[in-house]
Amino acid sequence: MSNFSHTKLKTRLIETVFHNTCIAVAGNIFLGACATAFYWPYLDAWYVLIWFIGLVGVCLLRLLLRWMYGARETVYKQFSERQWIVFFSVLSVAGGAFWGVALNYVVRVLPLSESMVILLIGFALATVAIGMMAAVWWVYVAYLTALLFPLIFLFVSQSERFELLGLLSTAFYGFNLVSSRKMYQVLRQSIIHQLSNDRLYMALQNEKDRVMSLNRQLEMDVRAGKRTAQELLAQKHEAEQLAERLHTLSAIDGLTGIANRRTFDEVLEREWSRAKRQHAPLSLLLVDIDHFKLLNDHYGHQYGDQCLKSVVDVMRSHLKRPSDFIARYGGEEFVVILPMTTAGAAQSLAEEIREAVANAKMEHQVSPVLPFVTISIGLSFMCDNEALTAKALFEKADTALYAAKMGGRNRVC
């Protein structure tokens, strides 16, 4: 990846953690208020009040920093991205330290039965913060350490009293480190894909601009009478070829060679309108490759890409009619539009596709389902008298796919 792409990647990751600030602050203040109300009768009221005011102060500073970051391109140009993330990490660690001190103090002075509330709050904060801060992993590590280290230190130093809790807390700390690292890698890979798509879009836009410029030049040449009819026809033919290539590139998925999500949205609206106009049935399949991330992590992205192509080949071989449409919706998800197809016929076709993928025996040793690649399919259907929008038809398929996953995967729902 070029230096420019590395810079863009870093910027996107930092934007992600700042984007989550408002939710994180609201959650901290709410849980802080709950803890304050619960422990008010058990602890010195002044200690509890001072702690809560300090926590709210740190949260307000985080909101102020979020606002300043939003105005970085106009008002606060003097700060670099490295400085912004340092500011963010300092306030995040301060927030974690406030909770860490509270955890240590409450567990030391109160019986374990009364301490369970703040322990649950602390573990919940550590878990939720993975989604809020994992985009800049070392910041989450610092926050988690400030939050849990005082508690782990207490459990270890008083092992005769808290031996089991000390082991559980240490294990929880390690598990969160591993989980946050995995989340960081997923976010990083997702942003890299977004940047790649952005570059492709810019290339397509440049191609479009070139075609438009060529057309304008042709019009000028025609008016000026500088070219022969044969030259103009040749130029016009080249412009039409460029326009056709531009349209093709913008409509297909580069890896699998089938339609992309943008084309799917257009075709779904068109087929839905036709079904409503003709009072005809319309079915939709939403297909997901089971545990594809595990496959990618274990075998590598090259094998994962080959599996995507193979699954597409299997599905295409079962779509016999010219009107049947398949597209890559994103990642390991695909959609199939089946015009003039009843729910029963769509169910049978979906089962055939599912069985064909399983029978292809593409190796997937780390799958909890079977030692080869399987798929789950969500099915939705619209009959001629059903008042259902195209969006609602897709949402029904998405809900059915979720049910198939929850039901054990490798099934049609």
C-alpha positions in Angstrom: 0.0 0.0 0.0 1.3 3.5 -0.9 2.2 6.1 1.7 -0.9 8.0 0.6 -3.1 4.9 1.3 -1.4 4.4 4.7 -2.2 8.0 5.6 -5.8 7.6 4.5 -6.1 4.3 6.4 -4.7 5.9 9.6 -7.1 8.9 9.2 -10.1 6.6 8.8 -9.2 4.6 11.9 -8.9 7.7 14.0 -12.2 9.1 12.6 -13.8 5.8 13.7 -12.9 6.2 17.4 -13.9 9.9 17.4 -17.2 9.0 15.8 -18.0 6.6 18.6 -17.3 9.2 21.4 -20.9 10.4 21.9 -22.2 6.9 22.5 -19.3 6.1 24.8 -19.7 9.2 26.9 -23.5 8.7 27.2 -22.9 5.1 28.4 -20.2 6.2 30.9 -22.4 8.9 32.4 -25.5 6.6 32.6 -23.5 3.7 34.2 -21.8 6.2 36.5 -25.2 7.5 37.7 -26.4 4.0 38.3 -23.3 3.1 40.3 -23.6 6.4 42.3 -27.3 5.7 43.1 -26.6 2.1 44.1 -23.6 2.7 46.4 -24.8 6.0 47.9 -26.2 4.2 51.1 -23.1 2.0 51.5 -20.2 4.4 51.1 -19.2 7.9 52.2 -21.5 10.2 50.2 -18.8 12.8 49.6 -16.4 10.2 48.1 -19.2 8.9 45.8 -20.2 12.5 44.8 -16.6 13.6 44.1 -16.0 10.5 42.0 -19.1 11.0 39.9 -18.3 14.7 39.3 -14.8 13.8 38.2 -16.2 11.1 35.9 -18.7 13.5 34.3 -15.9 16.1 33.9 -13.7 13.6 32.0 -16.7 12.7 29.8 -17.4 16.4 29.1 -13.8 16.9 28.1 -14.1 13.9 25.7 -17.1 15.6 24.1 -15.2 18.9 23.8 -12.3 17.0 22.1 -14.8 15.4 19.7 -16.1 18.8 18.7 -12.6 20.2 18.3 -11.7 17.2 16.1 -14.7 17.9 13.9 -13.4 21.5 13.4 -9.8 20.4 12.8 -9.8 21.5 9.1 -11.0 25.0 9.8 -10.2 26.1 13.4 -7.6 23.7 14.8 -5.3 23.1 11.9 -2.2 23.3 14.1 -2.7 19.8 15.5 -1.4 16.7 13.7 -3.3 13.4 13.7 -0.7 12.0 16.1 -1.5 14.8 18.6 -5.3 14.2 18.2 -4.9 10.5 19.0 -2.7 11.3 22.0 -5.4 13.7 23.3 -8.0 11.0 22.8 -5.9 8.4 24.6 -5.2 10.6 27.6 -8.9 11.2 28.2 -9.8 7.6 27.5 -7.2 6.4 30.0 -8.4 9.0 32.5 -12.0 7.6 32.2 -10.7 4.1 32.6 -8.7 5.1 35.6 -11.8 6.6 37.3 -13.6 3.3 36.9 -10.5 1.3 37.9 -10.2 3.3 41.2 -13.9 2.8 41.9 -13.6 -1.0 41.3 -10.6 -1.3 43.6 -12.2 0.8 46.4 -15.6 -0.8 46.4 -14.2 -4.4 46.4 -11.8 -3.5 49.3 -14.4 -1.9 51.6 -17.6 -3.8 50.8 -18.6 -7.5 50.9 -18.4 -9.3 47.6 -22.3 -9.5 47.4 -22.5 -5.6 47.3 -19.5 -5.3 45.0 -21.0 -7.5 42.2 -22.8 -4.5 40.7 -19.7 -2.4 40.0 -17.8 -5.5 38.9 -20.5 -6.2 36.3 -20.4 -2.6 35.2 -16.6 -2.7 34.9 -16.6 -5.9 32.8 -19.4 -4.5 30.6 -17.4 -1.3 30.0 -14.3 -3.3 29.1 -16.3 -5.4 26.6 -18.3 -2.6 25.0 -15.2 -0.5 24.6 -13.8 -3.0 22.1 -16.3 -1.8 19.6 -15.7 1.8 20.5 -11.8 1.9 20.6 -10.5 -1.1 18.8 -9.9 0.9 15.6 -6.8 2.4 17.4 -5.8 -0.8 19.3 -3.1 0.6 21.6 -5.6 3.1 22.9 -7.9 0.3 23.9 -5.1 -1.6 25.5 -4.2 1.5 27.6 -7.9 2.0 28.6 -8.4 -1.6 29.5 -5.2 -1.6 31.6 -6.3 1.5 33.5 -9.8 0.0 34.0 -8.9 -3.5 35.2 -5.3 -3.4 36.4 -6.2 -1.8 39.9 -8.7 -4.6 40.4 -6.4 -7.4 39.2 -3.6 -6.0 41.5 -6.0 -6.1 44.4 -7.1 -9.7 43.7 -3.5 -10.9 43.3 -2.3 -9.1 46.4 -5.1 -10.6 48.4 -5.1 -14.0 46.7 -6.3 -15.9 49.8 -9.5 -13.9 49.6 -10.0 -13.4 45.9 -8.1 -16.3 44.3 -10.8 -17.3 41.9 -11.8 -13.7 41.0 -8.1 -12.9 40.4 -7.8 -15.8 37.9 -11.1 -14.9 36.2 -10.2 -11.2 35.9 -6.8 -11.9 34.5 -8.3 -14.3 32.0 -10.9 -11.7 31.1 -8.2 -9.1 30.5 -6.3 -11.5 28.2 -9.5 -12.5 26.3 -10.4 -8.8 25.7 -6.9 -8.1 24.4 -7.2 -10.9 21.9 -10.7 -10.0 20.9 -9.9 -6.3 20.4 -6.9 -7.2 18.2 -9.1 -9.3 16.1 -11.7 -6.5 15.9 -8.9 -4.1 14.9 -7.7 -6.4 12.1 -11.3 -6.7 10.8 -11.8 -2.9 10.8 -8.5 -2.3 9.2 -9.2 -4.8 6.4 -12.7 -3.3 5.9 -11.3 0.2 5.5 -8.6 -1.1 3.1 -11.4 -2.5 0.9 -13.2 0.8 1.1 -10.1 2.7 0.0 -9.6 0.3 -2.9 -13.2 0.8 -3.9 -12.7 4.6 -3.7 -9.7 4.3 -6.0 -11.7 2.3 -8.5 -14.5 4.8 -8.4 -12.0 7.7 -9.1 -10.5 5.7 -12.0 -14.0 5.2 -13.4 -14.8 8.9 -12.9 -11.6 9.9 -14.7 -12.6 7.5 -17.6 -16.0 9.1 -17.7 -14.5 12.6 -17.8 -12.2 11.5 -20.6 -15.2 10.3 -22.6 -17.1 13.5 -22.0 -14.1 15.5 -23.0 -13.7 13.5 -26.2 -17.4 14.0 -27.1 -17.0 17.8 -26.5 -13.9 17.8 -28.8 -15.8 15.9 -31.5 -18.7 18.4 -31.3 -16.2 21.3 -31.7 -14.5 19.6 -34.6 -17.8 19.0 -36.3 -18.7 22.7 -36.0 -15.3 23.8 -37.2 -15.3 21.3 -40.1 -11.7 20.2 -39.3 -12.2 16.4 -39.7 -13.5 14.1 -42.3 -16.6 12.1 -41.8 -14.5 8.9 -41.6 -12.3 10.3 -38.8 -15.4 11.5 -36.9 -17.0 8.1 -37.2 -13.9 6.4 -35.9 -13.7 8.8 -32.9 -17.4 8.3 -32.2 -16.9 4.6 -32.2 -14.0 4.9 -29.7 -16.1 7.1 -27.5 -19.0 4.6 -27.5 -16.6 1.7 -26.7 -15.2 3.7 -23.8 -18.7 4.5 -22.5 -19.7 0.9 -22.8 -16.6 -0.2 -20.8 -17.2 2.4 -18.2 -20.8 1.2 -17.7 -19.6 -2.4 -17.5 -16.9 -1.7 -14.9 -19.4 0.2 -12.8 -22.0 -2.6 -12.9 -20.0 -5.7 -12.1 -18.0 -7.1 -9.1 -14.3 -7.2 -10.0 -13.6 -10.5 -8.2 -16.5 -12.8 -9.1 -17.6 -11.2 -12.4 -21.3 -11.0 -11.4 -23.3 -7.8 -10.8 -22.4 -5.6 -7.8 -24.6 -4.2 -5.1 -25.4 -1.0 -7.0 -26.7 -3.0 -10.0 -28.7 -5.2 -7.6 -30.5 -2.2 -6.1 -31.5 -1.1 -9.6 -32.6 -4.5 -10.7 -34.6 -5.2 -7.5 -36.5 -1.9 -7.9 -37.2 -2.7 -11.6 -38.4 -6.3 -10.9 -40.4 -5.3 -7.9 -42.2 -2.6 -10.0 -42.9 -5.2 -12.8 -44.2 -7.7 -10.3 -46.6 -5.1 -8.8 -47.7 -4.0 -12.2 -48.3 -7.5 -13.6 -49.6 -8.9 -10.2 -46.9 -11.6 -10.5 -44.9 -13.4 -7.8 -41.4 -12.4 -6.9 -38.9 -14.3 -4.8 -35.5 -13.2 -3.3 -32.7 -15.3 -1.9 -30.0 -13.8 0.4 -27.0 -16.2 0.6 -24.2 -16.2 3.1 -21.1 -18.4 3.2 -20.9 -20.0 6.7 -17.9 -18.9 8.9 -16.1 -17.3 5.9 -13.9 -15.2 8.2 -12.6 -18.3 9.9 -11.8 -19.7 6.4 -10.0 -16.5 5.4 -8.0 -16.4 8.6 -7.0 -20.0 8.4 -6.3 -20.5 4.6 -5.6 -16.9 3.5 -7.4 -14.4 1.3 -6.3 -16.1 -1.9 -8.1 -19.3 -1.0 -11.0 -17.2 0.3 -11.3 -15.4 -3.1 -11.2 -18.8 -4.9 -14.0 -20.1 -2.7 -16.1 -17.0 -3.5 -15.7 -17.6 -7.2 -16.5 -21.3 -6.9 -19.7 -20.7 -4.9 -20.8 -18.2 -7.5 -20.1 -20.8 -10.3 -22.3 -23.3 -8.4 -25.2 -20.8 -8.0 -25.0 -19.7 -11.6 -25.2 -23.2 -12.8 -28.6 -23.6 -11.1 -30.1 -20.4 -12.5 -31.5 -21.5 -15.9 -33.8 -18.6 -16.9 -32.5 -15.4 -18.5 -34.6 -13.4 -16.0 -32.9 -15.0 -12.9 -30.4 -12.5 -11.5 -27.4 -12.9 -9.2 -25.2 -10.3 -7.5 -22.6 -10.0 -4.9 -24.1 -7.9 -2.1 -20.9 -7.5 -0.1 -18.1 -9.6 1.4 -19.4 -13.2 1.5 -23.1 -12.4 0.9 -24.9 -12.8 -2.4 -28.5 -12.1 -3.6 -30.6 -13.9 -6.1 -33.7 -12.3 -7.7 -36.3 -14.8 -9.0 -39.0 -13.1 -11.1 -42.3 -15.1 -11.7 -41.2 -17.6 -9.0 -43.5 -18.8 -6.2 -42.3 -19.4 -2.6 -42.4 -23.2 -3.1 -40.3 -23.1 -6.3 -37.9 -20.6 -4.7 -37.6 -22.9 -1.6 -36.8 -25.9 -3.9 -34.2 -24.0 -5.9 -32.5 -22.7 -2.7 -32.2 -26.2 -1.3 -30.7 -27.4 -4.6 -28.1 -24.6 -4.4 -27.3 -25.3 -0.8 -26.9 -29.0 -1.4 -24.7 -28.3 -4.5 -22.4 -26.1 -2.6 -22.0 -28.7 0.2 -21.5 -31.4 -2.4 -18.7 -29.4 -4.0 -16.6 -30.3 -1.0 -14.5 -27.1 -0.9 -12.2 -27.6 2.1 -13.1 -25.7 5.3 -11.5 -27.6 8.2 -12.1 -24.8 10.8 -15.8 -24.6 10.2 -18.0 -25.6 13.2 -20.6 -26.8 10.7 -18.9 -29.3 8.4 -15.2 -29.7 7.2 -16.1 -28.1 3.9 -17.7 -24.9 2.7 -21.5 -24.6 3.3 -24.0 -21.7 2.9 -27.1 -20.4 4.7 -29.9 -18.9 2.7 -32.7 -16.5 3.7 -35.8 -16.6 1.5 -38.5 -13.9 1.0 -41.5 -13.9 -1.3 -44.0 -11.4 -2.6 -47.4 -12.5 -4.0 -49.6 -10.4 -6.3 -51.8 -9.0 -3.6 -49.2 -8.2 -1.0 -48.4 -4.5 -0.2 -44.7 -5.0 0.2 -41.9 -2.5 -0.8 -38.7 -3.7 -2.4 -36.8 -2.7 0.8 -39.2 -4.7 2.9 -38.8 -7.7 0.6 -35.0 -7.6 1.2 -35.4 -7.1 4.9 -37.6 -10.2 5.1 -34.8 -12.2 3.4 -32.3 -10.7 5.8 -34.4 -11.7 8.8 -34.8 -15.3 7.3 -31.0 -15.5 6.8 -30.5 -14.5 10.4 -32.9 -17.3 11.5 -30.9 -19.8 9.3 -27.7 -18.8 11.0 -29.2 -19.0 14.5 -30.6 -22.4 13.6 -27.2 -23.9 13.0 -26.3 -22.7 9.5 -26.2 -24.8 6.3 -29.9 -24.4 5.9 -32.7 -22.5 4.2 -35.2 -20.4 6.1 
